[in-house]
Amino acid sequence: MKKRPRDPNQLGKLIIDIATGQVEDRPPTPEERGKDPAAVAMGKKGGLRRSETLTKERRKQIATKAAKTRWSKA
């Protein structure tokens, strides 16, 4: 889906094109973007699954490393 133009004339033309069906006004599906649907489905589960399996100690290690990396740049 393209960004809406700021020019009123171009915006009017885009609205007419959408209304007449010459342009679709929806975000592209994962397949249209060249992604594997199975991989997309697994990716949606990934963060939740990882958070369920991490121990408290491992989460602390990850957070400590992230904090050191973040504040070492300052």
PQR file of N, CA, C, O and H, with PARSE charges and radii, in Angstrom:
ATOM      1  N   MET A   1       0.846  -1.163   0.000 -0.4000 1.5000
ATOM      2  CA  MET A   1       0.000   0.000   0.000 -0.0000 2.0000
ATOM      3  C   MET A   1       0.896   1.231   0.000  0.5500 1.7000
ATOM      4  O   MET A   1       1.777   1.379   0.846 -0.5500 1.4000
ATOM      5  N   LYS A   2       0.652   2.102  -0.959 -0.4000 1.5000
ATOM      6  CA  LYS A   2       1.470   3.296  -1.071 -0.0000 2.0000
ATOM      7  C   LYS A   2       0.986   4.376  -0.118  0.5500 1.7000
ATOM      8  O   LYS A   2      -0.176   4.400   0.289 -0.5500 1.4000
ATOM      9  H   LYS A   2      -0.064   1.981  -1.646  0.4000 1.0000
ATOM     10  N   LYS A   3       1.900   5.263   0.225 -0.4000 1.5000
ATOM     11  CA  LYS A   3       1.582   6.402   1.075 -0.0000 2.0000
ATOM     12  C   LYS A   3       0.672   7.351   0.304  0.5500 1.7000
ATOM     13  O   LYS A   3       0.825   7.526  -0.905 -0.5500 1.4000
ATOM     14  H   LYS A   3       2.844   5.244  -0.105  0.4000 1.0000
ATOM     15  N   ARG A   4      -0.257   7.950   0.998 -0.4000 1.5000
ATOM     16  CA  ARG A   4      -1.177   8.889   0.348 -0.0000 2.0000
ATOM     17  C   ARG A   4      -0.423  10.146  -0.083  0.5500 1.7000
ATOM     18  O   ARG A   4       0.378  10.683   0.682 -0.5500 1.4000
ATOM     19  H   ARG A   4      -0.381   7.808   1.980  0.4000 1.0000
ATOM     20  N   PRO A   5      -0.678  10.618  -1.313 -0.5600 1.5000
ATOM     21  CA  PRO A   5      -0.001  11.835  -1.766  0.2800 2.0000
ATOM     22  C   PRO A   5      -0.521  13.070  -1.032  0.5500 1.7000
ATOM     23  O   PRO A   5      -1.688  13.126  -0.644 -0.5500 1.4000
ATOM     24  N   ARG A   6       0.352  14.051  -0.847 -0.4000 1.5000
ATOM     25  CA  ARG A   6      -0.039  15.300  -0.171 -0.0000 2.0000
ATOM     26  C   ARG A   6      -0.727  16.270  -1.128  0.5500 1.7000
ATOM     27  O   ARG A   6      -1.522  17.108  -0.704 -0.5500 1.4000
ATOM     28  H   ARG A   6       1.300  14.005  -1.162  0.4000 1.0000
ATOM     29  N   ASP A   7      -0.423  16.156  -2.401 -0.4000 1.5000
ATOM     30  CA  ASP A   7      -1.024  17.039  -3.395 -0.0000 2.0000
ATOM     31  C   ASP A   7      -2.511  16.700  -3.545  0.5500 1.7000
ATOM     32  O   ASP A   7      -2.849  15.541  -3.790 -0.5500 1.4000
ATOM     33  H   ASP A   7       0.223  15.475  -2.745  0.4000 1.0000
ATOM     34  N   PRO A   8      -3.397  17.676  -3.405 -0.5600 1.5000
ATOM     35  CA  PRO A   8      -4.839  17.390  -3.483  0.2800 2.0000
ATOM     36  C   PRO A   8      -5.279  16.785  -4.820  0.5500 1.7000
ATOM     37  O   PRO A   8      -6.182  15.949  -4.854 -0.5500 1.4000
ATOM     38  N   ASN A   9      -4.649  17.201  -5.910 -0.4000 1.5000
ATOM     39  CA  ASN A   9      -5.020  16.655  -7.217 -0.0000 2.0000
ATOM     40  C   ASN A   9      -4.628  15.185  -7.324  0.5500 1.7000
ATOM     41  O   ASN A   9      -5.405  14.366  -7.816 -0.5500 1.4000
ATOM     42  H   ASN A   9      -3.915  17.880  -5.882  0.4000 1.0000
ATOM     43  N   GLN A  10      -3.437  14.855  -6.871 -0.4000 1.5000
ATOM     44  CA  GLN A  10      -2.997  13.464  -6.917 -0.0000 2.0000
ATOM     45  C   GLN A  10      -3.829  12.600  -5.968  0.5500 1.7000
ATOM     46  O   GLN A  10      -4.145  11.453  -6.286 -0.5500 1.4000
ATOM     47  H   GLN A  10      -2.806  15.520  -6.472  0.4000 1.0000
ATOM     48  N   LEU A  11      -4.183  13.147  -4.806 -0.4000 1.5000
ATOM     49  CA  LEU A  11      -5.014  12.420  -3.852 -0.0000 2.0000
ATOM     50  C   LEU A  11      -6.396  12.159  -4.453  0.5500 1.7000
ATOM     51  O   LEU A  11      -6.942  11.065  -4.304 -0.5500 1.4000
ATOM     52  H   LEU A  11      -3.926  14.079  -4.547  0.4000 1.0000
ATOM     53  N   GLY A  12      -6.954  13.148  -5.125 -0.4000 1.5000
ATOM     54  CA  GLY A  12      -8.254  12.966  -5.780 -0.0000 2.0000
ATOM     55  C   GLY A  12      -8.214  11.873  -6.824  0.5500 1.7000
ATOM     56  O   GLY A  12      -9.131  11.057  -6.916 -0.5500 1.4000
ATOM     57  H   GLY A  12      -6.510  14.036  -5.246  0.4000 1.0000
ATOM     58  N   LYS A  13      -7.141  11.855  -7.618 -0.4000 1.5000
ATOM     59  CA  LYS A  13      -7.004  10.809  -8.640 -0.0000 2.0000
ATOM     60  C   LYS A  13      -6.885   9.435  -7.995  0.5500 1.7000
ATOM     61  O   LYS A  13      -7.472   8.467  -8.479 -0.5500 1.4000
ATOM     62  H   LYS A  13      -6.395  12.517  -7.543  0.4000 1.0000
ATOM     63  N   LEU A  14      -6.121   9.344  -6.895 -0.4000 1.5000
ATOM     64  CA  LEU A  14      -5.976   8.067  -6.200 -0.0000 2.0000
ATOM     65  C   LEU A  14      -7.320   7.586  -5.660  0.5500 1.7000
ATOM     66  O   LEU A  14      -7.640   6.401  -5.757 -0.5500 1.4000
ATOM     67  H   LEU A  14      -5.644  10.130  -6.502  0.4000 1.0000
ATOM     68  N   ILE A  15      -8.107   8.498  -5.091 -0.4000 1.5000
ATOM     69  CA  ILE A  15      -9.417   8.123  -4.567 -0.0000 2.0000
ATOM     70  C   ILE A  15     -10.317   7.603  -5.680  0.5500 1.7000
ATOM     71  O   ILE A  15     -11.023   6.612  -5.494 -0.5500 1.4000
ATOM     72  H   ILE A  15      -7.847   9.460  -5.012  0.4000 1.0000
ATOM     73  N   ILE A  16     -10.298   8.261  -6.830 -0.4000 1.5000
ATOM     74  CA  ILE A  16     -11.101   7.807  -7.974 -0.0000 2.0000
ATOM     75  C   ILE A  16     -10.613   6.438  -8.450  0.5500 1.7000
ATOM     76  O   ILE A  16     -11.424   5.562  -8.751 -0.5500 1.4000
ATOM     77  H   ILE A  16      -9.725   9.066  -6.981  0.4000 1.0000
ATOM     78  N   ASP A  17      -9.301   6.250  -8.518 -0.4000 1.5000
ATOM     79  CA  ASP A  17      -8.753   4.955  -8.945 -0.0000 2.0000
ATOM     80  C   ASP A  17      -9.166   3.833  -7.982  0.5500 1.7000
ATOM     81  O   ASP A  17      -9.469   2.722  -8.417 -0.5500 1.4000
ATOM     82  H   ASP A  17      -8.642   6.962  -8.273  0.4000 1.0000
ATOM     83  N   ILE A  18      -9.176   4.122  -6.688 -0.4000 1.5000
ATOM     84  CA  ILE A  18      -9.600   3.121  -5.703 -0.0000 2.0000
ATOM     85  C   ILE A  18     -11.085   2.828  -5.874  0.5500 1.7000
ATOM     86  O   ILE A  18     -11.503   1.671  -5.835 -0.5500 1.4000
ATOM     87  H   ILE A  18      -8.930   5.025  -6.334  0.4000 1.0000
ATOM     88  N   ALA A  19     -11.888   3.887  -6.064 -0.4000 1.5000
ATOM     89  CA  ALA A  19     -13.337   3.714  -6.193 -0.0000 2.0000
ATOM     90  C   ALA A  19     -13.721   2.935  -7.444  0.5500 1.7000
ATOM     91  O   ALA A  19     -14.706   2.196  -7.437 -0.5500 1.4000
ATOM     92  H   ALA A  19     -11.548   4.827  -6.095  0.4000 1.0000
ATOM     93  N   THR A  20     -12.949   3.094  -8.523 -0.4000 1.5000
ATOM     94  CA  THR A  20     -13.266   2.393  -9.771 -0.0000 2.0000
ATOM     95  C   THR A  20     -12.606   1.024  -9.860  0.5500 1.7000
ATOM     96  O   THR A  20     -12.822   0.286 -10.822 -0.5500 1.4000
ATOM     97  H   THR A  20     -12.149   3.694  -8.529  0.4000 1.0000
ATOM     98  N   GLY A  21     -11.793   0.682  -8.848 -0.4000 1.5000
ATOM     99  CA  GLY A  21     -11.183  -0.642  -8.830 -0.0000 2.0000
ATOM    100  C   GLY A  21      -9.890  -0.755  -9.610  0.5500 1.7000
ATOM    101  O   GLY A  21      -9.390  -1.862  -9.808 -0.5500 1.4000
ATOM    102  H   GLY A  21     -11.617   1.281  -8.067  0.4000 1.0000
ATOM    103  N   GLN A  22      -9.341   0.350 -10.054 -0.4000 1.5000
ATOM    104  CA  GLN A  22      -8.091   0.309 -10.802 -0.0000 2.0000
ATOM    105  C   GLN A  22      -6.889   0.103  -9.879  0.5500 1.7000
ATOM    106  O   GLN A  22      -5.849  -0.398 -10.305 -0.5500 1.4000
ATOM    107  H   GLN A  22      -9.747   1.249  -9.892  0.4000 1.0000
ATOM    108  N   VAL A  23      -7.040   0.491  -8.626 -0.4000 1.5000
ATOM    109  CA  VAL A  23      -5.988   0.339  -7.622 -0.0000 2.0000
ATOM    110  C   VAL A  23      -6.614  -0.289  -6.390  0.5500 1.7000
ATOM    111  O   VAL A  23      -7.708   0.098  -5.979 -0.5500 1.4000
ATOM    112  H   VAL A  23      -7.885   0.898  -8.280  0.4000 1.0000
ATOM    113  N   GLU A  24      -5.922  -1.262  -5.796 -0.4000 1.5000
ATOM    114  CA  GLU A  24      -6.420  -1.872  -4.571 -0.0000 2.0000
ATOM    115  C   GLU A  24      -5.889  -1.103  -3.366  0.5500 1.7000
ATOM    116  O   GLU A  24      -4.719  -0.723  -3.319 -0.5500 1.4000
ATOM    117  H   GLU A  24      -5.033  -1.577  -6.129  0.4000 1.0000
ATOM    118  N   ASP A  25      -6.763  -0.884  -2.405 -0.4000 1.5000
ATOM    119  CA  ASP A  25      -6.396  -0.131  -1.210 -0.0000 2.0000
ATOM    120  C   ASP A  25      -6.324  -1.074  -0.014  0.5500 1.7000
ATOM    121  O   ASP A  25      -7.176  -1.025   0.873 -0.5500 1.4000
ATOM    122  H   ASP A  25      -7.714  -1.193  -2.444  0.4000 1.0000
ATOM    123  N   ARG A  26      -5.311  -1.926   0.008 -0.4000 1.5000
ATOM    124  CA  ARG A  26      -5.108  -2.860   1.114 -0.0000 2.0000
ATOM    125  C   ARG A  26      -3.632  -3.213   1.185  0.5500 1.7000
ATOM    126  O   ARG A  26      -2.922  -3.148   0.181 -0.5500 1.4000
ATOM    127  H   ARG A  26      -4.618  -1.965  -0.712  0.4000 1.0000
ATOM    128  N   PRO A  27      -3.175  -3.585   2.365 -0.5600 1.5000
ATOM    129  CA  PRO A  27      -1.761  -3.979   2.478  0.2800 2.0000
ATOM    130  C   PRO A  27      -1.526  -5.315   1.779  0.5500 1.7000
ATOM    131  O   PRO A  27      -2.418  -6.163   1.765 -0.5500 1.4000
ATOM    132  N   PRO A  28      -0.345  -5.518   1.201 -0.5600 1.5000
ATOM    133  CA  PRO A  28      -0.071  -6.776   0.526  0.2800 2.0000
ATOM    134  C   PRO A  28       0.019  -7.939   1.510  0.5500 1.7000
ATOM    135  O   PRO A  28       0.461  -7.775   2.647 -0.5500 1.4000
ATOM    136  N   THR A  29      -0.406  -9.108   1.057 -0.4000 1.5000
ATOM    137  CA  THR A  29      -0.331 -10.307   1.890 -0.0000 2.0000
ATOM    138  C   THR A  29       1.116 -10.778   1.954  0.5500 1.7000
ATOM    139  O   THR A  29       1.929 -10.364   1.127 -0.5500 1.4000
ATOM    140  H   THR A  29      -0.765  -9.242   0.133  0.4000 1.0000
ATOM    141  N   PRO A  30       1.462 -11.639   2.923 -0.5600 1.5000
ATOM    142  CA  PRO A  30       2.837 -12.148   2.992  0.2800 2.0000
ATOM    143  C   PRO A  30       3.270 -12.845   1.696  0.5500 1.7000
ATOM    144  O   PRO A  30       4.427 -12.746   1.290 -0.5500 1.4000
ATOM    145  N   GLU A  31       2.330 -13.551   1.051 -0.4000 1.5000
ATOM    146  CA  GLU A  31       2.675 -14.222  -0.207 -0.0000 2.0000
ATOM    147  C   GLU A  31       3.045 -13.219  -1.290  0.5500 1.7000
ATOM    148  O   GLU A  31       3.968 -13.444  -2.073 -0.5500 1.4000
ATOM    149  H   GLU A  31       1.389 -13.631   1.382  0.4000 1.0000
ATOM    150  N   GLU A  32       2.301 -12.090  -1.325 -0.4000 1.5000
ATOM    151  CA  GLU A  32       2.575 -11.063  -2.326 -0.0000 2.0000
ATOM    152  C   GLU A  32       3.907 -10.361  -2.065  0.5500 1.7000
ATOM    153  O   GLU A  32       4.524  -9.825  -2.986 -0.5500 1.4000
ATOM    154  H   GLU A  32       1.551 -11.907  -0.689  0.4000 1.0000
ATOM    155  N   ARG A  33       4.343 -10.367  -0.813 -0.4000 1.5000
ATOM    156  CA  ARG A  33       5.632  -9.763  -0.482 -0.0000 2.0000
ATOM    157  C   ARG A  33       6.773 -10.762  -0.628  0.5500 1.7000
ATOM    158  O   ARG A  33       7.926 -10.425  -0.362 -0.5500 1.4000
ATOM    159  H   ARG A  33       3.841 -10.802  -0.066  0.4000 1.0000
ATOM    160  N   GLY A  34       6.466 -11.985  -1.047 -0.4000 1.5000
ATOM    161  CA  GLY A  34       7.508 -12.982  -1.276 -0.0000 2.0000
ATOM    162  C   GLY A  34       7.913 -13.745  -0.030  0.5500 1.7000
ATOM    163  O   GLY A  34       9.018 -14.283   0.029 -0.5500 1.4000
ATOM    164  H   GLY A  34       5.529 -12.259  -1.263  0.4000 1.0000
ATOM    165  N   LYS A  35       7.034 -13.802   0.975 -0.4000 1.5000
ATOM    166  CA  LYS A  35       7.358 -14.523   2.203 -0.0000 2.0000
ATOM    167  C   LYS A  35       6.603 -15.847   2.246  0.5500 1.7000
ATOM    168  O   LYS A  35       5.507 -15.972   1.700 -0.5500 1.4000
ATOM    169  H   LYS A  35       6.136 -13.364   0.927  0.4000 1.0000
ATOM    170  N   ASP A  36       7.201 -16.818   2.895 -0.4000 1.5000
ATOM    171  CA  ASP A  36       6.578 -18.120   3.063 -0.0000 2.0000
ATOM    172  C   ASP A  36       5.506 -18.025   4.144  0.5500 1.7000
ATOM    173  O   ASP A  36       5.819 -17.618   5.263 -0.5500 1.4000
ATOM    174  H   ASP A  36       8.091 -16.717   3.338  0.4000 1.0000
ATOM    175  N   PRO A  37       4.249 -18.387   3.856 -0.5600 1.5000
ATOM    176  CA  PRO A  37       3.187 -18.283   4.851  0.2800 2.0000
ATOM    177  C   PRO A  37       3.457 -19.101   6.117  0.5500 1.7000
ATOM    178  O   PRO A  37       3.088 -18.682   7.214 -0.5500 1.4000
ATOM    179  N   ALA A  38       4.091 -20.252   5.973 -0.4000 1.5000
ATOM    180  CA  ALA A  38       4.404 -21.070   7.147 -0.0000 2.0000
ATOM    181  C   ALA A  38       5.413 -20.360   8.043  0.5500 1.7000
ATOM    182  O   ALA A  38       5.304 -20.403   9.269 -0.5500 1.4000
ATOM    183  H   ALA A  38       4.391 -20.593   5.082  0.4000 1.0000
ATOM    184  N   ALA A  39       6.389 -19.711   7.430 -0.4000 1.5000
ATOM    185  CA  ALA A  39       7.394 -18.980   8.210 -0.0000 2.0000
ATOM    186  C   ALA A  39       6.758 -17.788   8.926  0.5500 1.7000
ATOM    187  O   ALA A  39       7.124 -17.480  10.060 -0.5500 1.4000
ATOM    188  H   ALA A  39       6.478 -19.676   6.435  0.4000 1.0000
ATOM    189  N   VAL A  40       5.818 -17.123   8.275 -0.4000 1.5000
ATOM    190  CA  VAL A  40       5.126 -15.990   8.894 -0.0000 2.0000
ATOM    191  C   VAL A  40       4.338 -16.470  10.109  0.5500 1.7000
ATOM    192  O   VAL A  40       4.352 -15.826  11.158 -0.5500 1.4000
ATOM    193  H   VAL A  40       5.521 -17.373   7.354  0.4000 1.0000
ATOM    194  N   ALA A  41       3.649 -17.603   9.966 -0.4000 1.5000
ATOM    195  CA  ALA A  41       2.865 -18.147  11.080 -0.0000 2.0000
ATOM    196  C   ALA A  41       3.767 -18.529  12.254  0.5500 1.7000
ATOM    197  O   ALA A  41       3.420 -18.279  13.409 -0.5500 1.4000
ATOM    198  H   ALA A  41       3.637 -18.127   9.114  0.4000 1.0000
ATOM    199  N   MET A  42       4.908 -19.128  11.969 -0.4000 1.5000
ATOM    200  CA  MET A  42       5.833 -19.503  13.035 -0.0000 2.0000
ATOM    201  C   MET A  42       6.433 -18.271  13.697  0.5500 1.7000
ATOM    202  O   MET A  42       6.657 -18.269  14.907 -0.5500 1.4000
ATOM    203  H   MET A  42       5.189 -19.331  11.031  0.4000 1.0000
ATOM    204  N   GLY A  43       6.694 -17.230  12.925 -0.4000 1.5000
ATOM    205  CA  GLY A  43       7.263 -16.007  13.470 -0.0000 2.0000
ATOM    206  C   GLY A  43       6.340 -15.337  14.466  0.5500 1.7000
ATOM    207  O   GLY A  43       6.804 -14.713  15.420 -0.5500 1.4000
ATOM    208  H   GLY A  43       6.512 -17.232  11.941  0.4000 1.0000
ATOM    209  N   LYS A  44       5.043 -15.457  14.257 -0.4000 1.5000
ATOM    210  CA  LYS A  44       4.077 -14.857  15.178 -0.0000 2.0000
ATOM    211  C   LYS A  44       4.083 -15.574  16.519  0.5500 1.7000
ATOM    212  O   LYS A  44       3.755 -14.976  17.544 -0.5500 1.4000
ATOM    213  H   LYS A  44       4.666 -15.964  13.482  0.4000 1.0000
ATOM    214  N   LYS A  45       4.452 -16.841  16.520 -0.4000 1.5000
ATOM    215  CA  LYS A  45       4.488 -17.619  17.753 -0.0000 2.0000
ATOM    216  C   LYS A  45       5.826 -17.485  18.469  0.5500 1.7000
ATOM    217  O   LYS A  45       5.910 -17.740  19.670 -0.5500 1.4000
ATOM    218  H   LYS A  45       4.719 -17.326  15.688  0.4000 1.0000
ATOM    219  N   GLY A  46       6.865 -17.090  17.754 -0.4000 1.5000
ATOM    220  CA  GLY A  46       8.220 -17.130  18.259 -0.0000 2.0000
ATOM    221  C   GLY A  46       8.475 -16.418  19.571  0.5500 1.7000
ATOM    222  O   GLY A  46       9.018 -17.018  20.499 -0.5500 1.4000
ATOM    223  H   GLY A  46       6.796 -16.882  16.778  0.4000 1.0000
ATOM    224  N   GLY A  47       8.099 -15.158  19.672 -0.4000 1.5000
ATOM    225  CA  GLY A  47       8.372 -14.395  20.884 -0.0000 2.0000
ATOM    226  C   GLY A  47       7.651 -14.946  22.102  0.5500 1.7000
ATOM    227  O   GLY A  47       8.219 -15.017  23.192 -0.5500 1.4000
ATOM    228  H   GLY A  47       7.659 -14.670  18.918  0.4000 1.0000
ATOM    229  N   LEU A  48       6.404 -15.332  21.913 -0.4000 1.5000
ATOM    230  CA  LEU A  48       5.635 -15.891  23.015 -0.0000 2.0000
ATOM    231  C   LEU A  48       6.237 -17.213  23.471  0.5500 1.7000
ATOM    232  O   LEU A  48       6.391 -17.451  24.669 -0.5500 1.4000
ATOM    233  H   LEU A  48       5.942 -15.274  21.028  0.4000 1.0000
ATOM    234  N   ARG A  49       6.568 -18.052  22.535 -0.4000 1.5000
ATOM    235  CA  ARG A  49       7.148 -19.351  22.859 -0.0000 2.0000
ATOM    236  C   ARG A  49       8.494 -19.180  23.568  0.5500 1.7000
ATOM    237  O   ARG A  49       8.786 -19.889  24.530 -0.5500 1.4000
ATOM    238  H   ARG A  49       6.443 -17.859  21.562  0.4000 1.0000
ATOM    239  N   ARG A  50       9.305 -18.246  23.095 -0.4000 1.5000
ATOM    240  CA  ARG A  50      10.612 -18.023  23.709 -0.0000 2.0000
ATOM    241  C   ARG A  50      10.457 -17.522  25.142  0.5500 1.7000
ATOM    242  O   ARG A  50      11.185 -17.950  26.038 -0.5500 1.4000
ATOM    243  H   ARG A  50       9.068 -17.669  22.313  0.4000 1.0000
ATOM    244  N   SER A  51       9.506 -16.615  25.353 -0.4000 1.5000
ATOM    245  CA  SER A  51       9.316 -16.093  26.701 -0.0000 2.0000
ATOM    246  C   SER A  51       8.823 -17.161  27.673  0.5500 1.7000
ATOM    247  O   SER A  51       9.111 -17.094  28.868 -0.5500 1.4000
ATOM    248  H   SER A  51       8.915 -16.267  24.625  0.4000 1.0000
ATOM    249  N   GLU A  52       8.093 -18.132  27.173 -0.4000 1.5000
ATOM    250  CA  GLU A  52       7.615 -19.220  28.029 -0.0000 2.0000
ATOM    251  C   GLU A  52       8.751 -20.161  28.435  0.5500 1.7000
ATOM    252  O   GLU A  52       8.730 -20.724  29.529 -0.5500 1.4000
ATOM    253  H   GLU A  52       7.860 -18.187  26.203  0.4000 1.0000
ATOM    254  N   THR A  53       9.735 -20.330  27.559 -0.4000 1.5000
ATOM    255  CA  THR A  53      10.779 -21.317  27.821 -0.0000 2.0000
ATOM    256  C   THR A  53      12.003 -20.747  28.536  0.5500 1.7000
ATOM    257  O   THR A  53      12.779 -21.510  29.111 -0.5500 1.4000
ATOM    258  H   THR A  53       9.751 -19.872  26.670  0.4000 1.0000
ATOM    259  N   LEU A  54      12.197 -19.424  28.516 -0.4000 1.5000
ATOM    260  CA  LEU A  54      13.365 -18.840  29.167 -0.0000 2.0000
ATOM    261  C   LEU A  54      13.227 -18.890  30.690  0.5500 1.7000
ATOM    262  O   LEU A  54      12.162 -18.624  31.246 -0.5500 1.4000
ATOM    263  H   LEU A  54      11.566 -18.804  28.049  0.4000 1.0000
ATOM    264  N   THR A  55      14.323 -19.234  31.337 -0.4000 1.5000
ATOM    265  CA  THR A  55      14.318 -19.218  32.798 -0.0000 2.0000
ATOM    266  C   THR A  55      14.567 -17.789  33.280  0.5500 1.7000
ATOM    267  O   THR A  55      15.004 -16.932  32.512 -0.5500 1.4000
ATOM    268  H   THR A  55      15.189 -19.449  30.885  0.4000 1.0000
ATOM    269  N   LYS A  56      14.287 -17.547  34.545 -0.4000 1.5000
ATOM    270  CA  LYS A  56      14.479 -16.218  35.124 -0.0000 2.0000
ATOM    271  C   LYS A  56      15.952 -15.817  35.045  0.5500 1.7000
ATOM    272  O   LYS A  56      16.277 -14.667  34.746 -0.5500 1.4000
ATOM    273  H   LYS A  56      13.932 -18.243  35.169  0.4000 1.0000
ATOM    274  N   GLU A  57      16.832 -16.774  35.315 -0.4000 1.5000
ATOM    275  CA  GLU A  57      18.269 -16.491  35.290 -0.0000 2.0000
ATOM    276  C   GLU A  57      18.730 -16.113  33.878  0.5500 1.7000
ATOM    277  O   GLU A  57      19.516 -15.180  33.711 -0.5500 1.4000
ATOM    278  H   GLU A  57      16.568 -17.708  35.557  0.4000 1.0000
ATOM    279  N   ARG A  58      18.246 -16.833  32.866 -0.4000 1.5000
ATOM    280  CA  ARG A  58      18.640 -16.551  31.479 -0.0000 2.0000
ATOM    281  C   ARG A  58      18.112 -15.183  31.035  0.5500 1.7000
ATOM    282  O   ARG A  58      18.812 -14.441  30.345 -0.5500 1.4000
ATOM    283  H   ARG A  58      17.608 -17.591  33.001  0.4000 1.0000
ATOM    284  N   ARG A  59      16.886 -14.851  31.427 -0.4000 1.5000
ATOM    285  CA  ARG A  59      16.341 -13.519  31.096 -0.0000 2.0000
ATOM    286  C   ARG A  59      17.198 -12.424  31.707  0.5500 1.7000
ATOM    287  O   ARG A  59      17.430 -11.385  31.088 -0.5500 1.4000
ATOM    288  H   ARG A  59      16.317 -15.453  31.987  0.4000 1.0000
ATOM    289  N   LYS A  60      17.669 -12.663  32.932 -0.4000 1.5000
ATOM    290  CA  LYS A  60      18.522 -11.681  33.609 -0.0000 2.0000
ATOM    291  C   LYS A  60      19.842 -11.508  32.862  0.5500 1.7000
ATOM    292  O   LYS A  60      20.331 -10.388  32.715 -0.5500 1.4000
ATOM    293  H   LYS A  60      17.481 -13.506  33.435  0.4000 1.0000
ATOM    294  N   GLN A  61      20.422 -12.621  32.388 -0.4000 1.5000
ATOM    295  CA  GLN A  61      21.675 -12.558  31.623 -0.0000 2.0000
ATOM    296  C   GLN A  61      21.482 -11.739  30.341  0.5500 1.7000
ATOM    297  O   GLN A  61      22.316 -10.901  29.999 -0.5500 1.4000
ATOM    298  H   GLN A  61      20.024 -13.530  32.507  0.4000 1.0000
ATOM    299  N   ILE A  62      20.384 -11.989  29.648 -0.4000 1.5000
ATOM    300  CA  ILE A  62      20.107 -11.275  28.399 -0.0000 2.0000
ATOM    301  C   ILE A  62      19.926  -9.781  28.671  0.5500 1.7000
ATOM    302  O   ILE A  62      20.450  -8.945  27.935 -0.5500 1.4000
ATOM    303  H   ILE A  62      19.706 -12.669  29.927  0.4000 1.0000
ATOM    304  N   ALA A  63      19.180  -9.446  29.732 -0.4000 1.5000
ATOM    305  CA  ALA A  63      18.936  -8.040  30.073 -0.0000 2.0000
ATOM    306  C   ALA A  63      20.222  -7.331  30.485  0.5500 1.7000
ATOM    307  O   ALA A  63      20.435  -6.172  30.131 -0.5500 1.4000
ATOM    308  H   ALA A  63      18.753 -10.125  30.330  0.4000 1.0000
ATOM    309  N   THR A  64      21.072  -8.020  31.227 -0.4000 1.5000
ATOM    310  CA  THR A  64      22.342  -7.437  31.660 -0.0000 2.0000
ATOM    311  C   THR A  64      23.233  -7.138  30.460  0.5500 1.7000
ATOM    312  O   THR A  64      23.833  -6.067  30.368 -0.5500 1.4000
ATOM    313  H   THR A  64      20.899  -8.962  31.515  0.4000 1.0000
ATOM    314  N   LYS A  65      23.311  -8.089  29.552 -0.4000 1.5000
ATOM    315  CA  LYS A  65      24.126  -7.899  28.346 -0.0000 2.0000
ATOM    316  C   LYS A  65      23.585  -6.727  27.516  0.5500 1.7000
ATOM    317  O   LYS A  65      24.357  -5.917  27.003 -0.5500 1.4000
ATOM    318  H   LYS A  65      22.824  -8.960  29.627  0.4000 1.0000
ATOM    319  N   ALA A  66      22.262  -6.643  27.388 -0.4000 1.5000
ATOM    320  CA  ALA A  66      21.656  -5.553  26.621 -0.0000 2.0000
ATOM    321  C   ALA A  66      21.939  -4.200  27.262  0.5500 1.7000
ATOM    322  O   ALA A  66      22.239  -3.229  26.568 -0.5500 1.4000
ATOM    323  H   ALA A  66      21.635  -7.301  27.805  0.4000 1.0000
ATOM    324  N   ALA A  67      21.842  -4.138  28.581 -0.4000 1.5000
ATOM    325  CA  ALA A  67      22.111  -2.881  29.277 -0.0000 2.0000
ATOM    326  C   ALA A  67      23.563  -2.454  29.124  0.5500 1.7000
ATOM    327  O   ALA A  67      23.848  -1.276  28.904 -0.5500 1.4000
ATOM    328  H   ALA A  67      21.598  -4.927  29.145  0.4000 1.0000
ATOM    329  N   LYS A  68      24.475  -3.401  29.240 -0.4000 1.5000
ATOM    330  CA  LYS A  68      25.895  -3.070  29.064 -0.0000 2.0000
ATOM    331  C   LYS A  68      26.162  -2.553  27.654  0.5500 1.7000
ATOM    332  O   LYS A  68      26.883  -1.571  27.473 -0.5500 1.4000
ATOM    333  H   LYS A  68      24.244  -4.357  29.419  0.4000 1.0000
ATOM    334  N   THR A  69      25.583  -3.212  26.665 -0.4000 1.5000
ATOM    335  CA  THR A  69      25.781  -2.795  25.281 -0.0000 2.0000
ATOM    336  C   THR A  69      25.201  -1.394  25.059  0.5500 1.7000
ATOM    337  O   THR A  69      25.823  -0.543  24.423 -0.5500 1.4000
ATOM    338  H   THR A  69      24.998  -4.010  26.813  0.4000 1.0000
ATOM    339  N   ARG A  70      24.007  -1.176  25.592 -0.4000 1.5000
ATOM    340  CA  ARG A  70      23.356   0.121  25.395 -0.0000 2.0000
ATOM    341  C   ARG A  70      24.138   1.248  26.040  0.5500 1.7000
ATOM    342  O   ARG A  70      24.347   2.284  25.408 -0.5500 1.4000
ATOM    343  H   ARG A  70      23.501  -1.867  26.109  0.4000 1.0000
ATOM    344  N   TRP A  71      24.572   1.080  27.263 -0.4000 1.5000
ATOM    345  CA  TRP A  71      25.208   2.165  27.975 -0.0000 2.0000
ATOM    346  C   TRP A  71      26.697   2.294  27.681  0.5500 1.7000
ATOM    347  O   TRP A  71      27.306   3.299  28.048 -0.5500 1.4000
ATOM    348  H   TRP A  71      24.402   0.239  27.776  0.4000 1.0000
ATOM    349  N   SER A  72      27.298   1.298  27.027 -0.4000 1.5000
ATOM    350  CA  SER A  72      28.718   1.416  26.671 -0.0000 2.0000
ATOM    351  C   SER A  72      28.915   2.388  25.515  0.5500 1.7000
ATOM    352  O   SER A  72      30.016   2.907  25.337 -0.5500 1.4000
ATOM    353  H   SER A  72      26.803   0.482  26.729  0.4000 1.0000
ATOM    354  N   LYS A  73      27.876   2.645  24.727 -0.4000 1.5000
ATOM    355  CA  LYS A  73      27.974   3.555  23.582 -0.0000 2.0000
ATOM    356  C   LYS A  73      27.947   5.009  24.007  0.5500 1.7000
ATOM    357  O   LYS A  73      28.385   5.877  23.251 -0.5500 1.4000
ATOM    358  H   LYS A  73      26.982   2.223  24.871  0.4000 1.0000
ATOM    359  N   ALA A  74      27.452   5.293  25.180 -0.4000 1.5000
ATOM    360  CA  ALA A  74      27.293   6.679  25.623 -0.0000 2.0000
ATOM    361  C   ALA A  74      28.591   7.310  26.036  0.5500 1.7000
ATOM    362  O   ALA A  74      28.613   8.475  26.433 -0.5500 1.4000
ATOM    363  H   ALA A  74      27.096   4.588  25.794  0.4000 1.0000
TER
END
